[in-house]
Amino acid sequence: MSGPARVGLLGCGNVGSALARLIDEHADVIAARAGVGIEIARVAVRDVKKSRDVRVPPDRFTGDPLDLVRDPDIDVIVEMMGGVDPARELITEALKSGKSVVTANKELIARHGPDLFATAAASGVDLLFEASVAGGIPLMRPLRESLAGDRIRRVMGIVNGTTNFILTRMSDDHMSFEDALADAQRLGYAEPDPSADVQGDDAAAKAAIIATIAFGARVNVDDVYREGITSVSRDDIESAAILGYAVKLLAVAEELEGGISVRVHPAMIPVHHPLASVRDAFNAVFIEGEAVGELMLYGRGAGGGPTASALSGDLIDAVKNRVSGAKGATIGELVERPIRAIDDSESQFYLLMEVADRPGVLGAIANEFGEHSVSIKSMEQRGMGEDARLVFVTHRARESALRATLEALRGVETVHRVGSVLRVLGDED
Ligand SMILES: NC(=O)c1ccc[n+]([C@@H]2O[C@H](COP(=O)([O-])OP(=O)(O)OC[C@H]3O[C@@H](n4cnc5c(N)ncnc54)[C@H](OP(=O)(O)O)[C@@H]3O)[C@@H](O)[C@H]2O)c1
């Protein structure tokens, strides 16, 4: 490569304009680290007339992303448009024509990552996607490179800042879910339609990518079991706090006997666990490796600046590799590993029940737990009167056993209501 590396940007919105500014403002440092300067040669957007806070000459903007991708003068593509289509076709075209690609697109990688990795490998170019999971937090590179020789047992992450912000407000300010969500929307942390965040879909896409990279397995976003935070109540959070737990939305990828488990759900974690201290819109990923033990990566999981930071690291890598004629670390052969159903996963459980306040009730309840081999770790009674509220925390049990216990408890005459049930992680496991 002679002269600066010519980069084509697909998208110049929140993230794309932050990257354009970063390339401009950190030009010297980037050139020193990449081995050559980086020039934004062309930018594809939907509306070429829109004014943008970037120092890129207007004549470099185009409304035709395919033309940009096919431009033989472009060396590297950075995709920041989002969505599966047309990003998938554009990236495939770029890779096949020998261009390295950097992307922030979690949806695309979580659905079509393995095919795109194979296309990149066949063309001998890089496809890098650090920014697609947890924004500015370096996670893909540590998993792919720094921990490549270790055996990862489990990754647990707070990978959605919107839901973490909402849960923090519910916990610290005793807000209802609805009020905390409205606050998040007012401050720009939640979209007007928050469903992808609060129902766990955004975290599920990230969980699929994490599992793919951590276990070298093909994991599609549709394989990921998910529950969002819409049914978490202020009561649950206060009850958890009394017991010494915080409620977080976790993306979990772990090895289970005979396969892997990949899931997203709210969980109670002990307040002394490092993930419990992750507040507001911050993200963190807690990794457990056979040799390395436990480690945690923490930072901003979204926002133009943090995401542009991750993209710029990938971009420098891609350019450096082109300068030296090398290719970065590959994902390697992805294997098929059975994705175990949620019923096969194990955790402790928290259960809240309303029961008749009379003798013999506890015996009947304990009997159902025992019948299904779910062992009770602790029990507290809250409130007196006609109905008593009982709060149980179990020892580690299989999800299927807990479901069978719940079914049986609903048939016990003195159990008037089985209220909240939450998984408890990071305590006994
Ligand atoms: N925002 C974050 O904090 C964050 C964090 C991590 C990852 N990401 C990922 O980064 C990507 C971009 O996010 P963003 O927040 O920057 O989105 P955004 O603000 O909506 O920007 C999208 C950009 O892509 C352009 N675009 C969309 N469809 C196009 C098409 N068919 N042809 C040409 N241009 C097209 C848009 O053009 P116009 O400007 O003309 O509309 C816009 O410039 C997404 O994959 C997202 O998941 C975002």
The ligand as an ORCA input file, in Angstrom:
! r2SCAN-3c Opt
* xyz 0 1
  N     -25.217      4.036     18.893
  C     -24.507      3.267     19.692
  O     -24.253      3.582     20.871
  C     -23.973      1.956     19.195
  C     -23.154      1.151     20.025
  C     -22.644     -0.051     19.524
  C     -22.945     -0.438     18.245
  N     -23.767      0.358     17.480
  C     -24.075     -0.097     16.144
  O     -23.541      0.840     15.225
  C     -24.352      0.896     14.058
  C     -24.751      2.345     13.783
  O     -25.455      2.874     14.885
  P     -25.825      4.428     14.974
  O     -26.341      4.649     16.337
  O     -24.704      5.261     14.479
  O     -27.033      4.505     13.916
  P     -27.585      5.802     13.172
  O     -27.288      7.030     13.950
  O     -29.004      5.503     12.824
  O     -26.718      5.877     11.825
  C     -26.918      5.025     10.741
  C     -26.199      5.607      9.523
  O     -26.293      4.692      8.444
  C     -26.842      5.347      7.312
  N     -27.653      4.366      6.581
  C     -28.603      3.546      7.098
  N     -29.122      2.770      6.138
  C     -28.492      3.098      4.984
  C     -28.582      2.659      3.650
  N     -29.451      1.705      3.286
  N     -27.753      3.223      2.729
  C     -26.890      4.188      3.079
  N     -26.750      4.629      4.344
  C     -27.541      4.107      5.266
  C     -27.648      6.524      7.835
  O     -27.746      7.541      6.853
  P     -28.470      8.947      7.182
  O     -27.607      9.632      8.191
  O     -28.520      9.675      5.895
  O     -29.832      8.582      7.736
  C     -26.788      6.926      9.037
  O     -25.767      7.789      8.642
  C     -25.508     -0.077     14.333
  O     -25.184     -1.353     13.819
  C     -25.566     -0.157     15.835
  O     -26.116     -1.357     16.324
  C     -24.277      1.536     17.911
*
